[in-house]
Structures are given as C-alpha cells and as structure tokens.
C-alpha cells in the first residue's frame, strides 16, 4: 500500500488539493477522497504506465456514449496523468445498487462492447486467448504460477471461442457499480480494463444480478481471477486455486 506522504507530495502537482479521508475497498490500490478547487475527486495509487492510463480516454468516451457514467482521469498541471504512482479522477456520486436494480445494466454493457470493438489492446496487457501463448499481460504473469495451474487456466481460456472480443471493464461487480438518484449507472475502477472476451463482463454482470452461472462459466471466471490475483493478492489467489483444483478433481 502507498503511504500518505507519497500522496501528499504527488498531489502538489494538482491544483489546491487536500486529502479528506481514506476510502475502503482498495484491495490492490490505496484510495483517498480528496478535494480539488472545491470539487470532490479521488486519488489512487496505480501500477499502470502513462500509456495504459491514456488508453482509457477513448474507452471512457464510448462508455459514456453507451449511457454509463465513468470516473474521468484528471491531468495534473503539466498534463501528466500519473505522478509518483498516483492518479486523480472525478468523484462519482451514487451508492452500490441492489441486484434487482441491475436489469438495465447488461444492455448498456452490450452497447459499450459493440462501440468499443475497434479499440486496440491496452498497452502492456494481453487477452486470455493471447495468454495461451504469451506468459505476461497486465497483472498476469503465468511464469510465476505452478505449471499445472497454468495448464488448467489455459484449458478454460481455450474452451471459449473468441467470437466476441472488445474492451471489457474486467472487474464488474456490485462494489464497482454506483447508481445515482436518477437511476444512472456509474462504473468505477477501470484498473483491469483490457480487450478480451466480452463474456468476462456479461458473466460478472449476470452474477451480480443473482443469476446462476453454469459450471463452465464459473470456471472461466475463476481461472482468470486466480491468474490476475496471483501476484497482487497472493493469499486470496492461492485459497481460490486450492478450492478450484479440488473441485476440478472431483468432477474428473
């Protein structure tokens, strides 16, 4: 986690910013609510490169065109999006929705996926199908995982035809969704966004609504969750992998 002094020093590169409080839920990143020139913003630690952050601008354009609210990144006074591993973004009003409020979400996601099909892969990232041959992309480093676990993950990724690929949010769940008083959805934390199978978003969206998934669908989501968390949330990833491999063994 990034210490408070790093935030304080970095925020001097934005205009008139003061830290109000630390926000919960940042499992991989430290997050603070801040005020800049009288407006609420969010300051976050990030491992992403300037190029990977700049990639979000046209993606957010298309998300807004599909009717989603997004936390736009705010450049500092010299135009940079990241200073000492810290970013600043707009604060989105809203509260986490209840599952029964999500009926309009999937159509908006589908529209976004349709609009974003021409966006190139995010710099430094790789889709699950690319990781059948590559070992690294985003937070995934298959070279650091046990070979048998890598084989199980690749088996899941290969099982799904790459018929529908586009930009995916990559971490769609109730914790990253906000609904305002007008009923508009906000989608925050685009840290894992990339070009990949749109299934990753639609399956997570269905699960957030409380819709049961098939065993194959569950395994696709679990395999990616293990791979993407192996280095950044190691204890969680290893618990998940242990349970997953036991379940796989029981079905064989």
Residue pairs with C-beta under 8 A, 6 or more apart in sequence:
1 26
1 30
1 45
2 29
2 30
2 45
2 85
2 86
4 19
6 45
6 84
6 85
6 86
7 19
7 30
7 32
7 43
7 45
7 86
8 19
9 84
10 43
10 83
10 84
10 85
10 86
11 17
11 19
11 34
11 43
11 86
11 88
13 76
13 77
13 78
13 80
13 83
14 36
14 74
14 76
14 77
14 88
15 36
15 37
15 77
16 36
16 37
17 34
17 35
17 36
17 41
17 43
17 88
18 34
18 35
19 32
19 33
19 34
19 43
20 32
20 33
20 34
20 35
20 40
21 32
21 33
22 30
22 31
22 32
22 33
23 31
23 32
23 33
23 42
25 31
25 175
26 44
26 45
27 233
28 191
28 232
28 233
29 44
29 45
29 46
29 191
30 44
30 45
31 42
31 43
31 44
31 45
32 42
32 43
32 44
33 40
33 41
33 42
33 91
34 40
34 41
34 42
34 43
34 88
35 41
36 74
36 88
39 91
40 91
41 74
41 88
41 89
41 90
41 91
42 71
42 88
42 89
42 90
42 91
43 86
43 87
43 88
44 86
44 87
44 89
45 85
45 86
46 53
46 82
46 85
46 86
46 87
46 191
47 85
47 139
48 82
48 124
48 191
49 123
49 124
50 80
50 81
50 82
51 123
51 124
52 122
52 123
52 124
52 125
53 73
53 81
53 82
53 87
54 81
55 119
55 122
55 123
56 73
56 190
56 193
57 73
58 119
59 116
59 119
59 167
59 190
59 193
60 70
60 72
60 190
62 112
62 115
62 116
62 119
62 167
63 70
63 112
63 116
63 187
64 70
65 112
65 115
66 108
66 109
66 111
66 112
66 115
67 108
67 111
67 184
67 185
68 108
68 112
68 185
68 186
68 187
69 92
69 94
69 178
69 180
69 184
69 185
69 186
69 187
70 92
70 186
70 187
70 188
70 190
71 89
71 90
71 91
71 92
71 186
71 188
71 190
72 89
72 90
73 81
73 87
73 88
73 89
74 88
74 89
74 90
75 81
76 83
76 88
81 87
92 178
92 180
92 186
92 188
93 178
93 180
93 186
94 178
94 179
94 180
94 184
94 186
95 178
95 179
96 174
96 175
96 177
96 178
96 179
97 174
97 177
97 178
97 179
97 185
99 174
99 208
99 209
99 210
100 209
101 179
101 183
102 177
102 205
102 208
102 209
103 209
104 183
104 185
105 177
105 185
105 205
105 208
105 209
106 202
106 205
106 206
106 209
108 185
109 169
109 172
109 201
109 202
109 205
110 198
110 202
112 166
112 167
113 164
113 166
113 167
113 168
113 198
113 201
114 166
116 166
116 167
117 165
117 166
119 166
119 167
119 195
120 195
121 127
121 130
121 194
121 195
122 138
122 193
122 194
122 195
124 137
124 138
125 137
125 138
125 194
125 195
126 134
126 136
126 137
126 138
126 140
126 194
127 137
127 162
127 165
127 194
127 195
127 196
127 197
128 157
128 196
128 197
128 200
128 224
129 157
129 158
129 162
129 165
129 196
129 197
130 137
131 137
131 140
131 142
131 154
131 157
131 227
132 154
132 157
132 158
135 141
135 142
135 143
136 142
136 143
137 194
138 192
138 194
138 228
139 192
139 228
139 229
139 231
139 232
140 227
140 228
140 230
141 230
141 231
142 150
142 153
142 227
144 230
144 231
145 153
145 227
145 230
148 245
149 226
149 241
149 245
152 223
152 244
152 245
152 248
153 223
153 224
153 226
153 227
156 219
156 220
156 223
157 220
157 223
157 224
159 216
159 220
160 197
160 199
160 220
162 197
164 197
164 198
164 199
165 195
165 196
165 197
165 198
166 195
166 198
167 193
167 194
167 195
168 193
168 194
168 195
168 196
168 197
168 198
168 200
168 201
169 176
169 187
169 190
169 192
169 193
169 201
170 190
170 191
170 192
170 193
170 194
170 196
170 200
170 201
171 189
171 191
171 192
171 204
172 187
172 200
172 201
172 204
172 205
172 208
173 204
173 207
173 208
174 208
175 189
176 187
176 188
176 189
177 185
177 186
177 187
177 188
177 208
178 185
178 186
178 187
178 188
179 185
179 186
180 186
192 228
199 217
199 220
200 220
200 221
200 224
203 213
203 217
203 220
203 221
204 221
206 213
207 213
207 221
213 221
215 251
219 244
219 248
222 240
222 244
223 244
225 237
225 240
226 237
226 240
226 241
226 244
229 236
229 237
229 240
230 237
230 238
